């Protein structure tokens, strides 16, 4: 009829007013896309969407790209209409149509992207219906995954705040849970987008916080705590025995000894329906993708810094099974093997954050997490990058300094908690390092920068001492043989001459800890160093008893090589052997020192014990070169004659001398070096008996006398010269000094009952002068006998003739010409770096006139070494 009307239009138009063929629309064909659009919507709101029609529409759009803008515009307007009527089913059809367009018309995305993003924005803003918001998140997720480049980066970034807000929605209802899951799924897509097309959203911290809000802890964490309960009593007992405060004991937990198992990595394409609707699953996927995003230290910092701030504000560092430990542990597992240490380094670096810097308790919790991470990492591979160890030592030094300056008990306990946490962390790190030479270099650098200030220097030495003990424990475990590092050896000898008395003692303790590592952890040494009380008696390395006891194996092996396992009759019998073993076991069980030596353990068994079936395993001991030993002897000589020494310094020198002598016995050295070990105490003896010495007080000379006698007797016992010891015991009483004693082990120790505050008083000076006035004639009477015993026995040990031996022993001990500290001589040090010699000294001839051997300053020593007042 339309054809007829067009042919006879003039007449028909005026006559057939009701003819449908006369309508204007009937004059053009119906556009197919409109028909297809109308067909995708069912006639009733409750009917399901027609997937076939939606596919047909998208196929039409792919063949006719110029129709896509109109199709997209129609779908956008239809979505707004259905939102007003709250027809969720029809809105779902609109989003399905857009999803099909994303899939089939990806190359024509520019034609409909703006309309799609407008729809997503409206859906996310519709807070009255969670279902529409879920559709908006799902549609945006599909849009993100469809990107082929970064064209729509800023458009996607604008949705971060809206999606994160949905991820924070409260409520346990199923629909709310699905909404959080959908929003987290969208956030995971955004993280994927940032990793795929290098661009970091400015609101990345919001994504991190939203993810952590939904990152739930493992359900087996509580079960692990229950299984760890039987171990709590053991841990508390260890804490109690180590002398930690109540605050520290309360925070001890066995969970930090357990390595968290590796979680299963989630694949988004393989999730079940239940997992898709679970927020914590998508939170884990977000963390996984953040790890993929953080492939280098810069991007890792952008990811973990918001995490750390979140943990700070929500107090998630506290528990070893807390959110911080779980998240960081999972990240460490998912990191590439070469980047796992970046997480650990970032945790240590966070200690300088403004939220943490002034809170020692929070610092200790963070470091406990770092220790657990270090243990987890080293269980899989060795630690390579250890730059963060210097940061830990710096915080440890600050904590020691705060302990010195703190006045309240609570502050002190918090600092103790922090110090113990750092020790544990350093131990885990040291155990995971294959080559500890970098740590030795770090220690040398710290000592090289040692300030002259007392409190700062003590704190620095305390941190280095802790690191030394941790390294020693790692060396005992690894059994890797090391030569004592030269740079550290140089700096330790410098520290032994520091103006501060406690720093000198600390340097000796560091030397002892490294030379003969122990399986114990003597925290009390650092506590004594940082107590600020230089007069407080200390238990000198009492916890290192196992190291001393096990040295007997090495000495016994040396003795076997010398006399073919033949036990000579040298004044020691099996009863002494049994007694030594009993004392050793008693010391180990009681946890304190031998009754006659309150500061050191009995080491009689080191020398006297014969090889038996229960032989202790041969210990680890670092090697000292001959040059290093010679330099140490020269350092001991200078240290022993410093005018401001206290009994604790004399005790430290004696202990280091013993260890150096033991290390000498375990290697083949030249005979002259052996003679030097006897020449040193003989010269110290002569110096102590020089009544005209103007630089040393009588009390200090008396202490030097006790030091020289113990050195000489210990060396004689090591080289099996018992007659000399009997002779010395008959000359010098061991109770001559009320501040220092010589134990049954022939080691100098500070008497615990002595009040060192009176050291050097007028009364003590008078008593010391009286003793020193009486002893020279008595000692000179037996001088030839002592020398004959020494020469006779040393001639059998060495290849030197008796005349040469006698000549060397009678010569004064002088620092070796090669006594240098690295590239600089000790004599080139600034005057504030060391305590210097006195200008006044007697020549050899003058000393001979008063029947004393001498103390001569070598002519090569410049005037900068002449006496200065004590620098305290």
Secondary structure, 3 states (H helix, E strand, C coil): CHHHHHHCHHHHHHHCCCCHHHCCHHHCCCCHHHHHHHHHCCCCCCCCCCHHHHHHHHHHHHHCHHHHHHHHHHHHHHHHHHHHHCCHHHHHHHHHHHHHHHHHCHHHHHHCHHHHHHHHHHHHHCCCCHHHHHHHHHHHHHHHHCCCCCCCHHHHHCCHHHHHHHHCCCCCCHHHHHHHHHHHHHHHHHHHHHHHCCCCCCCHHHHHHHHHHCCCCCCCHHHHHHHHHHHHHHHHHHHHHCCCCHHHHHHCCHHHHCCCCCCCCCCHHHCCHHHHCCHHHHHHHHHHHHHHHCCCHHHHHHHHHHHHHHHHHHCCCCCCCCHHHHHHHHHHHHCCCCCHHHHHHHHHHHHHCCCCCCCHHHHHHHHHHHHHHHHHHHCCCCECCCCHHHHHHHHHHHHHHHHHHCCCHHHHHHHHHHHHHHHHHHHHHHHCECCCHHHHHHHHHHHHCCCCCHHHHHHHHHHHHHHHHHHHHHHHHHCCCCECCHHHHHHHHHHCCCCCHHHHHHHHHHHHHHHCCCCCCCHHHHHHHCCCCCCCCCCCCHHHHHHHHHHHHHHHHHHHHHHCCCCCCCCCCHHHHHHHHHHHHHHHHHCCCCCCCCCCCCCHHHHHCCCCCCCCCCCCCCECCHHHHHHHHHHHHHHHCCCCCCHHHHHHHHHHHHHHHHHHHCCCCCHHHHHHHHHHHHHHHHHHCCCCCCCCCHHHHHHHHHHHHHHHHHHHHHCCCHHHHHHHHHHCCCCCCCCEEECCCCCEEECCCCCHHHCCCHHHHHHHHHHHHHHHHHHHHCHHHHHHHHHHHHHHHCCCCHHHHHHHHHCCCCCCCCCEECCEEHHHCCHHHCCCCCCCCCCHHHHHHCCCCCCCCCCCCCHHHCCCCCCC
